[in-house]
Amino acid sequence: MNPVIKKTMSKHSSKYENIKAQLKLDEELLRSNLVKTSQRFEKKWYSRLLGISLVTAIIGLGYLLFRPQKKAAKKVKNKEKLSYKSRSLGGILYAFILNQMPLILEKIYKEIKGTKKTKG
């Protein structure tokens, strides 16, 4: 082989090896950054989920402890009265949480599922 050709080939192959090594380092750096970010995201959502669960449990216990005592059933003459339709604040909060928690959990699940798709 011609010595000039051999020299240029070795020069190009060393450039190729340098570029390949740099790309590998960049890929590892990006991968580690992605893992760190996804772990922070999951930790944040898990802490939110834990907070929501604890608040729900506290409100549920508060509702059970402080709900108004049921009175003996009476015949209601006028069902249109405001007092018949009104509910205690605890009952309203309890119903709101029961209605909203599945929606919140579904939203959190979709976000976590979306991040796992981008990770893989």
C-alpha positions as CSV (number, residue, x, y, z in Angstrom):
1,M,0.0,0.0,0.0
2,N,1.1,3.5,-0.7
3,P,2.5,5.2,2.5
4,V,0.5,8.4,1.7
5,I,-2.8,6.5,1.5
6,K,-1.9,4.5,4.7
7,K,-1.2,7.8,6.6
8,T,-4.5,9.4,5.5
9,M,-6.5,6.3,6.3
10,S,-5.0,6.2,9.8
11,K,-5.7,9.9,10.3
12,H,-9.3,9.4,9.2
13,S,-9.8,6.3,11.3
14,S,-8.5,8.1,14.4
15,K,-10.9,11.0,13.7
16,Y,-13.7,8.4,13.4
17,E,-12.7,6.8,16.6
18,N,-12.6,10.2,18.4
19,I,-16.1,11.1,17.0
20,K,-17.4,7.7,18.0
21,A,-16.1,8.0,21.5
22,Q,-17.5,11.5,21.8
23,L,-21.0,10.3,20.7
24,K,-20.9,7.5,23.1
25,L,-20.0,9.9,26.0
26,D,-22.8,12.2,24.9
27,E,-25.3,9.3,24.7
28,E,-24.3,8.2,28.2
29,L,-24.6,11.7,29.6
30,L,-28.1,12.2,28.0
31,R,-29.2,8.8,29.3
32,S,-28.1,9.5,32.8
33,N,-29.8,13.0,32.7
34,L,-33.0,11.3,31.5
35,V,-32.9,8.8,34.3
36,K,-32.3,11.5,36.9
37,T,-35.1,13.6,35.6
38,S,-37.6,10.7,35.4
39,Q,-36.7,9.7,39.0
40,R,-37.3,13.2,40.2
41,F,-40.6,13.3,38.3
42,E,-41.7,10.0,39.7
43,K,-40.7,11.0,43.3
44,K,-42.7,14.2,42.9
45,W,-45.8,12.4,41.7
46,Y,-45.5,9.7,44.3
47,S,-45.3,12.3,47.0
48,R,-48.3,14.1,45.6
49,L,-50.2,10.9,45.4
50,L,-49.3,10.1,49.0
51,G,-50.3,13.6,50.1
52,I,-53.7,13.3,48.3
53,S,-54.2,9.9,49.9
54,L,-53.4,11.2,53.4
55,V,-55.7,14.2,53.0
56,T,-58.5,12.0,51.7
57,A,-58.0,9.7,54.7
58,I,-58.0,12.6,57.2
59,I,-61.1,14.1,55.6
60,G,-62.8,10.7,55.6
61,L,-62.0,10.2,59.3
62,G,-63.1,13.7,60.1
63,Y,-66.3,13.1,58.3
64,L,-66.9,9.9,60.2
65,L,-66.1,11.4,63.6
66,F,-67.9,14.8,63.2
67,R,-70.8,14.0,61.0
68,P,-74.2,14.9,62.4
69,Q,-76.0,12.2,64.2
70,K,-78.9,10.6,62.2
71,K,-82.3,11.3,63.7
72,A,-85.2,9.0,63.6
73,A,-86.9,9.1,60.2
74,K,-89.8,11.5,60.0
75,K,-92.3,12.0,57.3
76,V,-91.2,15.0,55.3
77,K,-94.2,17.1,54.4
78,N,-92.5,19.6,52.1
79,K,-89.6,18.1,50.2
80,E,-88.9,21.5,48.5
81,K,-87.6,23.0,51.8
82,L,-84.0,24.1,51.9
83,S,-83.3,22.2,55.1
84,Y,-84.4,18.9,53.4
85,K,-82.0,19.5,50.5
86,S,-79.0,20.8,52.4
87,R,-76.2,18.5,53.6
88,S,-73.5,19.0,56.0
89,L,-70.1,20.4,54.9
90,G,-68.4,17.1,55.7
91,G,-70.9,15.3,53.5
92,I,-70.3,17.7,50.6
93,L,-66.5,17.4,51.0
94,Y,-66.7,13.6,51.2
95,A,-68.8,13.4,48.0
96,F,-66.5,15.8,46.2
97,I,-63.5,13.7,47.1
98,L,-65.2,10.5,46.1
99,N,-66.1,12.0,42.7
100,Q,-62.7,13.7,42.0
101,M,-60.2,11.1,43.3
102,P,-60.6,8.7,40.4
103,L,-60.1,11.5,37.9
104,I,-57.0,12.8,39.7
105,L,-55.5,9.3,39.9
106,E,-56.3,8.6,36.2
107,K,-54.5,11.8,35.2
108,I,-51.5,10.9,37.4
109,Y,-51.4,7.4,35.9
110,K,-51.5,8.8,32.3
111,E,-48.6,11.1,33.0
112,I,-46.5,8.4,34.6
113,K,-47.3,6.0,31.7
114,G,-46.4,8.8,29.2
115,T,-43.0,9.3,30.9
116,K,-42.3,5.6,30.9
117,K,-43.0,5.5,27.1
118,T,-40.5,8.2,26.5
119,K,-37.9,6.5,28.7
120,G,-38.1,3.2,26.8
